[in-house]
Every structure is written in structure tokens, then in C-alpha cells.
Amino acid sequence: MNYLVLGNWKSNGDQKALTAFLAEFSPVNRALIDGYRTGIAVPYHLIQAGDFGSAWVGAQNVSAFPPGAYTGEITGGMLSELGTQFGLVGHSERRHLMGETVEQTRAKLENLQQSGIYPILCVGETLDERNQGRLHEVLLAQLAALDIFTKDSSFAVAYEPVWAIGTGVAATPADVADAHRFLRETLAERGFGHVPLMYGGSVKPANAAELAAIDDVHGFLVGGASLKAGSFGEIDRAFLEAKNL
Ligand SMILES: O=C[C@H](O)COP(=O)(O)O
């Protein structure tokens, strides 16, 4: 995949909301464009709760363990059986609220890959880390989880500065361009020059075009604005237009 505009519903939504979303979103989510996908990561209980059409349906987490005595964990194989097409790993809410470690994100990426589900590793720094000049150090530490992949692996990385998530204030285009350039160069050195780089953090219809215009931005991971088909559709269209897709 070259370009991805994906939503993350987090712990929001129910059957009624998904049905309403898909009724409005699916008709405008036209024929498949080569190398491009839109879709949403819904809570587990909604993965099979609607017809997503040409949009991808994703999970927001996966077990770091193999199948076995791990009460409450959902494995990659289980997600695959549900028809899950992509999975988020290492979202900052999981790192900071649930204490997810780099070792766990590595195991989760591997579980998704082995189950044939497209993995997306989320990375990003806190405001303190940025202010201390530790942006690159933090990103490099989080990117260490990618060492399970080979040059042929198919996956994406989403840059989500923690201070821009859910705040309504996205990173400036200059900050996004800087971070994405660093990610692109770092990944290219490891043979991952083909990996799409998504941006997440207060993406909305009003800023989607200027963020999509950045060369090293190959997609978005949209939280709050993906809950409504209207705003998510506007972001999707702004992205396609900016990239001439
Ligand atoms: O996964 C999505 C990000 O956490 C962004 O969330 P947000 O668009 O509500 O800031």
C-alpha cells in the first residue's frame, strides 16, 4: 500500500453508530484506487458488525502472546478469522495508559504479520520529550520494534505526537515535515524505504489539505474526526485531492 487514510474509533461506537456511519460513508467511498485504502479501526465487537465495502476494517490492538492461557487476549489468528485487514500497534494511549513496552509492540507486530493482517506501528513523543530535544531518540527507540520485519514486509508507520492527540491542535506542517523526513531517512537506511508514513493528531477537515500536501505524509490516522462519516469523508477527499489520486 502506498497511501492510507484510516480512522481509529478508540473505545467509542456501537452497532447503531457503525450502521449510520457505513450508510453515509460507503456510497462515497468509491471504487478502489490502486495503492490507496481508507478504513476504520473499530472496537473488537464491531469488526463483523457491518458491510465495510471497499473500506478496510481494522483492530486497535492484538495480543502479544501466542494462543494459550492468556485470559482476555485476542490473538492475530482470531482477528484474521473475523476478517480484520489491518491492526494498530503501539498507540500512545496503550503505551502511556497501559504501559505497553517496545518488546510488546514487537511481539504484536509479529503476531499481526503472521496472521496476514497489515500492521501499523504508531510512534510519537510527549511534549516533555520534544521540549527536551529528545524527539529523534524517542522515535528511534520505538522504531526498534520493526526489527522483526524484512525488506519485503508490508506495514506502515504512523507518527502521532502525543501532545497533538485529541487536543484539537495538530502539529504544524513544519513539525510534521521534519519528523516525517527523519522517519523516512531512518527507515530507508533499514531497507524500509517503501513504508507509508501516516500522520495522526487532531487531523480534521480544516487542516487535512495542508497536512496532506507534505511530501512525506502518505496517509492519516484520524481519531475524533473519524467518528462521523461527514468529517472523515471530507478528510479522505482532501487527501486524495492533495495527492492527485
Ligand atoms: O489514532 C488516532 C490518534 O490518536 C489521533 O486522535 P485525534 O484525531 O482524536 O487527535
PDBQT file of the ligand as one rigid body, heavy atoms in Angstrom, charges set to zero:
ROOT
HETATM    1  O1  LIG A 301      -5.263   7.235  16.441  1.00  0.00    +0.000 OA
HETATM    2  C1  LIG A 301      -5.598   8.415  16.311  1.00  0.00    +0.000 C 
HETATM    3  C2  LIG A 301      -4.957   9.455  17.061  1.00  0.00    +0.000 C 
HETATM    4  O2  LIG A 301      -4.872   9.157  18.413  1.00  0.00    +0.000 OA
HETATM    5  C3  LIG A 301      -5.467  10.820  16.767  1.00  0.00    +0.000 C 
HETATM    6  O3  LIG A 301      -6.609  11.127  17.503  1.00  0.00    +0.000 OA
HETATM    7  P1  LIG A 301      -7.324  12.559  17.247  1.00  0.00    +0.000 P 
HETATM    8  O4  LIG A 301      -7.521  12.669  15.757  1.00  0.00    +0.000 OA
HETATM    9  O5  LIG A 301      -8.603  12.483  18.002  1.00  0.00    +0.000 OA
HETATM   10  O6  LIG A 301      -6.369  13.596  17.745  1.00  0.00    +0.000 OA
ENDROOT
TORSDOF 0
